[in-house]
Amino acid sequence: MKRLALLGLAALAAVGVLAGAAVATPAADSPHRVPLNNTPFDLPTTVCGFPIHVGIVADNEYFTHQETLPDGTLIQQVNGRLVLSYTNTDTNKTIVENLSGPGKFTTYPDGSFLTDATGLNASYFGPIGQANTGEPGFVLTSGHLVIHYSGVTGAADSFELSGTQTNGCALLAP
């Protein structure tokens, strides 16, 4: 889920779109499909201890619902197919993951951010997010995932998963 919320990612790397993350501000509230148009990016060494390049293998993700509440809260529903490649750029070891979610992303007026996703997803955490959640820097999940990111630090401050997870850092470690 890229959805990785590039906000999450920003929070991650600044993320933790990702959410990790791919959160765009809509021109207007809309129930219509709006492509996310994900682009490749790099995870800093603070995530896993080595640099990771994230490539786009398949991208058919789109917003199916975008709504701005009266208080300024933005709610976005993301659906569609997303397949990403992760390459440890020190070793060229690569894994390819289907991260087709779906997920709902809520951005609050105070700058905090909530990811509520099901299915297959990836999350990224910098040092603060790792300390707050006890999670590794790169996590692949299957099931129901809820992550809250602080509006102050941008780091994840909670991680709840009903499902399974895999340490992505361990998969790419030298």
C-alpha positions as CSV (number, residue, x, y, z in Angstrom):
1,M,0.0,0.0,0.0
2,K,2.0,2.4,-1.0
3,R,-0.3,3.9,-0.1
4,L,2.7,3.7,1.4
5,A,1.3,6.5,1.9
6,L,3.9,8.6,0.7
7,L,2.7,10.7,3.4
8,G,3.4,7.7,5.5
9,L,6.5,7.4,3.5
10,A,7.3,10.9,4.1
11,A,6.6,10.3,7.6
12,L,8.5,7.2,7.2
13,A,11.4,8.4,5.6
14,A,9.8,10.8,6.7
15,V,8.0,7.6,6.7
16,G,6.0,5.8,6.9
17,V,3.6,5.8,4.2
18,L,4.2,5.0,3.9
19,A,3.1,4.3,4.7
20,G,4.9,4.0,4.2
21,A,2.3,5.6,1.3
22,A,0.9,8.1,-2.2
23,V,-1.6,10.4,-0.7
24,A,-2.7,13.1,-3.0
25,T,-4.9,16.0,-2.3
26,P,-8.0,15.8,-4.5
27,A,-9.2,18.7,-6.5
28,A,-12.6,18.0,-5.2
29,D,-14.4,15.3,-3.2
30,S,-15.1,12.6,-5.6
31,P,-16.4,9.0,-5.7
32,H,-14.7,8.5,-9.1
33,R,-11.5,6.6,-9.8
34,V,-8.4,8.8,-9.6
35,P,-5.1,7.1,-10.5
36,L,-2.4,7.3,-7.8
37,N,0.4,7.2,-10.4
38,N,2.9,5.7,-8.0
39,T,6.6,6.4,-8.8
40,P,9.8,4.7,-7.8
41,F,11.5,5.9,-4.6
42,D,14.3,5.1,-2.2
43,L,14.2,4.1,1.4
44,P,16.9,5.6,3.5
45,T,19.4,3.5,5.5
46,T,17.6,4.4,8.7
47,V,14.8,2.0,7.7
48,C,16.8,-1.3,7.4
49,G,20.5,-0.3,7.8
50,F,21.1,-0.4,4.1
51,P,19.7,1.6,1.1
52,I,16.6,0.1,-0.6
53,H,15.3,1.2,-4.0
54,V,11.6,0.6,-4.5
55,G,10.5,0.1,-8.1
56,I,7.1,-0.1,-9.7
57,V,6.4,-3.5,-11.3
58,A,2.6,-3.0,-11.8
59,D,0.5,0.0,-10.9
60,N,-3.3,0.1,-11.3
61,E,-4.0,1.8,-7.9
62,Y,-6.6,4.4,-7.7
63,F,-8.7,6.4,-5.2
64,T,-12.3,5.2,-5.3
65,H,-13.5,7.6,-2.6
66,Q,-12.2,11.0,-1.5
67,E,-14.0,13.1,1.1
68,T,-13.1,16.2,3.0
69,L,-15.0,16.6,6.3
70,P,-16.1,20.0,7.6
71,D,-13.2,20.0,10.1
72,G,-10.7,19.5,7.2
73,T,-10.1,15.8,7.8
74,L,-9.4,14.1,4.4
75,I,-10.5,10.5,3.9
76,Q,-9.2,8.5,0.9
77,Q,-10.0,4.9,-0.1
78,V,-7.4,3.2,-2.3
79,N,-8.1,0.1,-4.4
80,G,-6.4,-1.6,-7.3
81,R,-3.3,-3.7,-8.1
82,L,0.1,-2.6,-6.9
83,V,3.3,-4.7,-7.3
84,L,6.6,-3.3,-6.1
85,S,10.2,-4.5,-6.3
86,Y,12.6,-3.8,-3.4
87,T,16.3,-3.9,-4.1
88,N,19.1,-3.7,-1.5
89,T,21.3,-1.4,-3.6
90,D,24.4,-2.6,-1.7
91,T,24.0,-6.2,-2.8
92,N,21.4,-6.0,-5.7
93,K,19.3,-8.6,-3.9
94,T,15.7,-8.0,-5.0
95,I,12.2,-9.2,-3.9
96,V,8.9,-8.5,-5.6
97,E,5.8,-8.1,-3.6
98,N,2.1,-7.8,-4.4
99,L,0.8,-5.0,-2.2
100,S,-2.7,-4.6,-3.6
101,G,-4.3,-3.7,-0.3
102,P,-7.0,-2.2,-0.3
103,G,-6.7,0.7,2.3
104,K,-8.3,3.8,3.7
105,F,-6.1,6.7,4.6
106,T,-7.2,9.5,6.9
107,T,-5.3,12.8,7.2
108,Y,-6.4,14.9,10.2
109,P,-6.2,18.7,10.5
110,D,-3.4,18.4,13.1
111,G,-1.2,16.6,10.5
112,S,-1.6,13.2,12.0
113,F,-2.4,10.3,9.7
114,L,-4.2,7.0,9.9
115,T,-3.7,3.9,7.7
116,D,-6.5,1.3,7.9
117,A,-5.8,-1.4,5.4
118,T,-6.6,-5.0,4.7
119,G,-5.0,-7.6,2.4
120,L,-1.4,-7.3,1.4
121,N,0.6,-4.2,2.4
122,A,4.0,-2.8,3.1
123,S,4.9,-0.3,5.9
124,Y,8.2,1.6,6.5
125,F,9.4,3.0,9.8
126,G,12.3,5.3,10.6
127,P,14.1,5.1,14.0
128,I,11.3,6.9,15.9
129,G,8.5,4.8,14.4
130,Q,10.5,1.6,15.1
131,A,11.0,2.6,18.7
132,N,7.4,3.6,19.1
133,T,5.9,0.4,17.6
134,G,8.6,-2.2,18.2
135,E,8.4,-3.1,14.5
136,P,11.3,-3.5,12.1
137,G,11.8,-0.7,9.5
138,F,10.2,-2.5,6.6
139,V,7.2,-4.8,7.3
140,L,5.2,-6.8,4.8
141,T,1.7,-7.6,6.1
142,S,-1.4,-9.7,5.3
143,G,-4.6,-9.1,7.2
144,H,-6.1,-6.0,8.9
145,L,-3.6,-3.3,9.6
146,V,-4.0,0.0,11.4
147,I,-1.1,2.4,11.8
148,H,-1.3,5.9,13.3
149,Y,1.3,8.5,12.5
150,S,2.0,11.5,14.7
151,G,1.2,15.0,13.4
152,V,4.2,16.3,15.3
153,T,7.0,13.9,14.4
154,G,5.4,12.2,11.3
155,A,6.6,8.9,12.9
156,A,4.3,5.9,13.5
157,D,3.1,5.9,17.1
158,S,0.9,2.8,17.0
159,F,0.8,-0.4,14.9
160,E,-2.0,-3.0,15.2
161,L,-2.2,-6.1,12.9
162,S,-4.7,-8.9,12.9
163,G,-2.9,-11.2,10.5
164,T,0.7,-12.1,9.6
165,Q,3.8,-10.1,9.0
166,T,7.2,-10.6,7.5
167,N,10.3,-8.5,8.3
168,G,11.2,-7.0,4.9
169,C,14.6,-5.9,6.2
170,A,15.5,-9.6,6.9
171,L,14.5,-10.6,3.4
172,L,16.9,-8.1,1.9
173,A,19.7,-8.3,4.4
174,P,23.1,-9.1,3.0
